[in-house]
Amino acid sequence: MDAQYKRSVAEDVRAIRQIAIWLEGLLIAADMGDDALHDVQVCVEEALANLILHARAEGAAKDIEIEFAPEANGACVVISDACVSFDVSAAPLPEGDGIGGHGLRLMRAFASDIAYARVGSRNVLRLTFRRGRDTASELIRAIPDLTQANPEAIVALTNLSAPVRFLPGETLMVQGAPSEHAFVLLTGTVEVVNANAHGEAPLARIEAPALIGEVGALAGLSRTATVRAVTSVRALQAPRAALLETGRQTPDVLVSVIARMGGQLLGINNALGLYAAGLAALERDDFDPAILDDLNNPSAELSNFAAAFRGLARRVVLERRTRGEMANAGVIQAAMLPAPLDPTALAGRCDAYGAMKAAREVGGDLFDLFMIDERRLGVVIGDVCGKGVPAALFMCATVTALRLAARQCSDLEEAVSVANAALCAQNAASMFTTLVYGVLDLETGTFEYVNCGHNSPLLRRADGSIAELDGRAPPLGFFPDQIWSRRAVAVAPGDCIFLFTDGVTECVDASGAEYGEDRLQAILTRTRDLGASALVEAVMEDVTRFSTTPEPFDDVTCVALLMPSAAG
């Protein structure tokens, strides 16, 4: 590098002044402007002061060097030294007035970019500065409330504030939280929303440079709205002390804040007056078209209110329509669930009961209990992928297909294959159903079943021992030519077949622990004296107690087939 752009720095604070004069000449020659000159001088002085006064050399000397490099859109300053490693770009800010805290804040606020690297035994700090509006001091002075602030006030504001960055979607302020600081937005855009009983209403979008949250911080009020980053945001987090110091040095700043707040109150009053006039005109049945024109074409001061009302109206209409659709789907689903079996059809040969608790207005689980003929009881339990209306409709299609196939086909494999072919033929949404379809012969006690990718049913013997009924195959709805194999098990008096969906075993508590099959088997063992309906209800109540969430994450469905004991 040209010698005129590089200097060695003596380990003496008086050298800082010499470097400042040298840099000033280079910055003027590079046409960086007064704002960039100020930012470079502040950052370099802080960096050198910390090195000279506080850094610890690893060798005999600190060997501090500084380089200046003009660039197309600004300039770069590189400071290198032989001190103990210290990453200026990532080091945490010390609490209170800890050594180096003010310098870190100033460098992170005024430099457009900071990069640090450890090269051999040397620290290399690269500070980039750009011309124009990217300089922090000019961005701060471009904020209407801070236009009149003197340079000392801007330095004080920056020195007392913490530089922060937010990614899109991150929250700067939370409605109702204490107002302990304001934000000086340097770059980026934020949105302001108000949370109420009807959801969130958008109030405004604010683009940098701007000052936000200053009234609440100065007055000690709670946040009146939530503020989120729309784009990446670079800002200064200014505590109340920083705002007061800025106002002390430049009283016009506080006057500007008060004047702006008065303008906002005037806009609110105008908006409320307009909507009050509109409501009164509607009550009198004398609606003035001019009011409608004002609502459809709001002035700048009313635009945020008009947008909020339009958004609220759209949400009301959408939710009303959605609730209607969910209600209709819920009626359809409820109609598809089986009615209680006629006790005369079972003739005391089996106690059968099923129940479902949907996670939403409409669920994706299904179950069915029906007599195929005088001696055979059909049972189905399943889980459709997804939730809401689409899952409910696919559930209805699955139940219908299986009921028809069960009465037309002589064996289980054929019935499942026929139902699967029907579902695959009309499945543009690529949905699928896991299920177990079983047939209990009430005369012989033989239970035959086909498991299509579902949780294995449990067989609780009369002595309390429990076994899984294994044998899984692919779910229904995906593979039109799939062939399934049936399994069979002998069910003795006092035995119980318990079928369930994964909403039972995968239910979680506050710690994230699952209910699991061990808990399910334990309650099945404890409830051997209960009938089928009481058993199902006991399991579902135990699952509800286990979960601490306000609403279940998944549908919960259980079916019990209980063979009467020999003594009964």
Secondary structure, DSSP 4 states (H G I P E B T S, - for coil): --GGGEEEE-SSTHHHHHHHHHHHHHHHHTT-HHHHHHHHHHHHHHHHHHHHHT--BSSS---EEEEEEEETTEEEEEEEESBS---TTTPPPPSTT-TTHHHHHHHHHH-SEEEEEEETTEEEEEEEEESGGGSHHHHHHTSGGGTT--HHHHHHHHHHSEEEEE-TT-EEE-TTSB--EEEEEEESEEEEEEEETTEEEEEEEEESSEEESHHHHHHTPBPSSEEEESS-EEEEEEEHHHHHHHHHH-HHHHHHHHHHHHHHHHHHHHHHHHHHHHHHHHHTT---HHHHHHHHS--GGGHHHHHHHHHHHHHHHHHHHHHHHHHHHHHHHHHHSPPPPPHHHHTTS-EEEEEEE-SSSS-SEEEEEEESSSSEEEEEEEEESS-HHHHHHHHHHHHHHHHHHHHH-SSHHHHHHHHHHHHHHT-TT---EEEEEEEEETTT-EEEEEEES-PPPEEE-TTS-EEE---EEPPBTS-TT-----EEEE--TT-EEEEE-HHHHT-B-TTS-B-HHHHHHHHHHHTTTS-HHHHHHHHHHHHHHH--SSS-SS-EEEEEEEPPPS--
